[in-house]
Amino acid sequence: GASDPRFALVISGNSGCCGVAISRRCFGETVEAMNVRFPHWFCGNYKQFNDREKYLPFDQHELVALIAPRPIYIASAEEDNWSDQKGEFLGGKGAEPVYALYGLNGIGCEEMPPVDTPYMNGPIAYHNRKGPHAVLPYDWEQFRSPEEIKAYQESRLAEELLYLQNHSRFYQHLFQAYHIDIQQIKTIEDLQQIPVTTKTDLQLHNEDFICVSRDEIIDYVTTSGTLGDPVTFVLTSEDLDRLAYNEYLSFTTTGCSRQDILQLMTTIDRRFMAGLAYYMGARELGMGVARVGNGIPELQWDTIRRIHPTCGMVVPSFLIKLIEFAEKNHIDYHHCSMQKCVCIGEALRNPDFTLNTLGKRIHEKWDSLQLYSTYASTEMQSSFTECNEFHGGHLQPELIIVEFLDDNNQPVKEGEAGEVTITTLGVRGMPLLRFKTGDICYHYTEPCACGRNTIRLSSILGRKGQMIKYKGTTLYPPALFDILDNIPHIKNYIVEVYTNELGTDEILIRIGSENRSEAFAKEIKDLFRSKVRVAPSINFESAEYIAKIQMPPMSRKIVKFIDLR
């Protein structure tokens, strides 16, 4: 790479001594060890520096510098002390002055970054991943090109189709009914030859999707049932390992490392897959975990005071309640240990990546807290999570194939909203093929500034089944939530949609507030007209009454939308 400029990029994978690690550190593998084991690699004069590294007239950072201005990716491994991870990092740092002569940035940090936290701020990139001396999937995923990602996914797709044909009663019937020869499905584009799978299919044929015997099932979970009756999903031991790996990738995408402590502010029981996944992913990464569960601000703050967590897993609107509790009880939350939160279930950003109303409210109050969005569902058993650029949730390409389809099941162009449609990779218990999630979003394919080339998703615009046609305007509930979340004096609310006597959609918003004046109702309606061009009906209720509606006994989530159509 240094001597042949035809190489556009150099990748150093655990190269160690005589690679990019500083030899004069005399840590791990040494010059003498190299000369004894690999004498054919070096000229005879090199032996005079056996156990005499301090007399070397050069060191390995100069080798790295010879690659400038071309990029180099230096990959270390936490367990690979023989290759000297810090020496490899310093080899990259030592080359920075030469890259600076070209007006280029260096690694972007002065100290070694935490494990599984890639730094890609310029042509010298570095990560120190968990694991031994090897080239692992994690290493490749950091710098695969879009073409390589697609080719990899298509090779995995062939394996998944064969598995479904051999083990899934539902897909066996589907392939037979539509005369589908899986040998002809070779590319992601070829998937269009296969009918989509819907939530109705899952509800009507739940058992037919199970691909393993009962004695292989380890865990049973159910979907939330937002758009209908909940569906049961089963997971094998292999699926649980995959689930842990997914959240491990999710946490590392946000920059978490084993030095972090996670405060889990979601339930881990009640047949909820996500809470278990977060716990297992944190354990896989090596983070400490405080399993507090949802709600109870007093207990959350007591945990922060006692355990000093650095990261929270939380529904973002609950952060508003934490802030209000802290202010009421004189807790200095600006100087607490919490540095970031990975947020689920509610959007934080607009399609242009700016903070939406909820995100702004949190940021204005607690500007030192970094907010990351992650999007997932029980059906896909994987997630899309934001990196430090906050420009959409990254696909994990080894776990899922994603399409974005219109109402006619045709692919939408980038810049058009489409329904997230997924094909799972590596799921053994209940894999899915071309499953339409009902979630509508935008997608982005250009490389992210973080260095990843994976597809990214915007925040979810809404659920297809929850689309509202109101007085000629198409709306999704999150757009209404975004307005209501920014109105002072509203403590809580419920958005109800029903069919009026003319057969069209009608919107009623029940608002919990102490201010129930006509002037306040007019103010709310005027704000709706200014934001979405139409104004719903408004009913004032007690905040206590709304709170009871929001948390029915069987629900795992706060209910803010009721569809009575």
BELQUIZI-V703203 format. One record per backbone hydrogen bond with DSSP energy under -1.0 kcal/mol. NH is the residue of the N-H (numbers start at 0). CO is the residue of the C=O. If there is no record, write none. Layout:
nh->NH co->CO
nh->NH co->CO
//
This chain:
nh->6 co->3
nh->9 co->70
nh->11 co->72
nh->13 co->74
nh->18 co->15
nh->20 co->15
nh->25 co->22
nh->28 co->81
nh->33 co->29
nh->34 co->30
nh->35 co->31
nh->36 co->32
nh->37 co->33
nh->40 co->37
nh->41 co->38
nh->45 co->42
nh->46 co->43
nh->47 co->44
nh->48 co->45
nh->49 co->46
nh->51 co->48
nh->54 co->51
nh->55 co->52
nh->61 co->58
nh->63 co->59
nh->64 co->60
nh->65 co->61
nh->66 co->63
nh->67 co->64
nh->69 co->66
nh->71 co->122
nh->72 co->9
nh->73 co->124
nh->74 co->11
nh->75 co->126
nh->77 co->128
nh->78 co->130
nh->79 co->76
nh->80 co->78
nh->82 co->79
nh->83 co->80
nh->87 co->83
nh->88 co->84
nh->89 co->85
nh->90 co->86
nh->91 co->87
nh->92 co->88
nh->93 co->89
nh->95 co->92
nh->98 co->94
nh->99 co->95
nh->100 co->96
nh->101 co->98
nh->102 co->99
nh->103 co->98
nh->115 co->127
nh->116 co->113
nh->118 co->125
nh->124 co->71
nh->125 co->118
nh->126 co->73
nh->128 co->75
nh->139 co->135
nh->140 co->136
nh->142 co->139
nh->148 co->144
nh->149 co->145
nh->150 co->146
nh->151 co->147
nh->152 co->148
nh->153 co->149
nh->154 co->150
nh->155 co->151
nh->156 co->152
nh->157 co->153
nh->159 co->155
nh->160 co->156
nh->161 co->157
nh->162 co->158
nh->163 co->159
nh->164 co->160
nh->165 co->161
nh->166 co->162
nh->167 co->163
nh->169 co->207
nh->171 co->167
nh->172 co->168
nh->173 co->169
nh->174 co->170
nh->175 co->171
nh->176 co->172
nh->177 co->173
nh->179 co->174
nh->183 co->180
nh->184 co->181
nh->185 co->183
nh->190 co->187
nh->191 co->188
nh->192 co->189
nh->193 co->190
nh->196 co->433
nh->201 co->197
nh->202 co->198
nh->203 co->199
nh->204 co->200
nh->208 co->205
nh->209 co->206
nh->210 co->428
nh->215 co->212
nh->216 co->213
nh->217 co->234
nh->218 co->234
nh->220 co->232
nh->221 co->270
nh->222 co->230
nh->227 co->224
nh->232 co->220
nh->234 co->218
nh->239 co->235
nh->240 co->236
nh->241 co->237
nh->242 co->238
nh->243 co->239
nh->244 co->240
nh->245 co->241
nh->246 co->242
nh->247 co->243
nh->248 co->244
nh->249 co->245
nh->250 co->246
nh->251 co->247
nh->252 co->248
nh->253 co->249
nh->254 co->251
nh->255 co->250
nh->259 co->256
nh->261 co->287
nh->262 co->310
nh->263 co->289
nh->264 co->312
nh->271 co->268
nh->276 co->272
nh->277 co->273
nh->278 co->274
nh->279 co->275
nh->280 co->276
nh->281 co->277
nh->282 co->278
nh->283 co->279
nh->284 co->280
nh->285 co->281
nh->286 co->281
nh->287 co->259
nh->289 co->261
nh->291 co->263
nh->291 co->289
nh->292 co->263
nh->299 co->295
nh->300 co->296
nh->301 co->297
nh->302 co->298
nh->303 co->299
nh->304 co->300
nh->305 co->301
nh->306 co->302
nh->307 co->303
nh->309 co->260
nh->310 co->260
nh->311 co->339
nh->312 co->262
nh->313 co->341
nh->317 co->314
nh->318 co->315
nh->321 co->317
nh->322 co->318
nh->323 co->319
nh->324 co->320
nh->325 co->321
nh->326 co->322
nh->327 co->323
nh->328 co->324
nh->330 co->325
nh->332 co->330
nh->334 co->331
nh->335 co->332
nh->338 co->309
nh->339 co->309
nh->340 co->369
nh->341 co->311
nh->342 co->371
nh->343 co->313
nh->349 co->353
nh->352 co->349
nh->355 co->347
nh->359 co->355
nh->360 co->356
nh->361 co->357
nh->362 co->358
nh->363 co->359
nh->364 co->360
nh->365 co->361
nh->368 co->365
nh->369 co->338
nh->371 co->340
nh->373 co->342
nh->374 co->383
nh->380 co->376
nh->383 co->374
nh->384 co->393
nh->385 co->372
nh->389 co->386
nh->392 co->456
nh->393 co->384
nh->394 co->454
nh->398 co->395
nh->399 co->395
nh->400 co->422
nh->402 co->420
nh->404 co->418
nh->405 co->409
nh->408 co->405
nh->411 co->403
nh->415 co->412
nh->417 co->440
nh->418 co->404
nh->419 co->438
nh->420 co->402
nh->421 co->434
nh->422 co->400
nh->423 co->431
nh->424 co->398
nh->434 co->421
nh->435 co->196
nh->436 co->419
nh->439 co->461
nh->440 co->417
nh->443 co->455
nh->447 co->451
nh->450 co->447
nh->455 co->443
nh->456 co->392
nh->457 co->441
nh->460 co->439
nh->463 co->437
nh->465 co->462
nh->466 co->463
nh->467 co->474
nh->469 co->472
nh->472 co->469
nh->474 co->467
nh->478 co->475
nh->480 co->476
nh->481 co->477
nh->482 co->478
nh->483 co->479
nh->484 co->480
nh->485 co->482
nh->486 co->483
nh->489 co->486
nh->490 co->511
nh->491 co->511
nh->493 co->509
nh->494 co->559
nh->495 co->507
nh->496 co->561
nh->497 co->505
nh->499 co->503
nh->502 co->499
nh->505 co->497
nh->507 co->495
nh->508 co->536
nh->509 co->493
nh->510 co->538
nh->511 co->491
nh->512 co->540
nh->520 co->516
nh->521 co->517
nh->522 co->518
nh->523 co->519
nh->524 co->520
nh->525 co->521
nh->526 co->522
nh->527 co->523
nh->528 co->524
nh->529 co->525
nh->530 co->526
nh->531 co->527
nh->532 co->528
nh->536 co->506
nh->538 co->508
nh->540 co->510
nh->545 co->541
nh->546 co->542
nh->547 co->543
nh->548 co->544
nh->549 co->545
nh->550 co->546
nh->554 co->551
nh->558 co->549
nh->561 co->494
nh->563 co->496
//
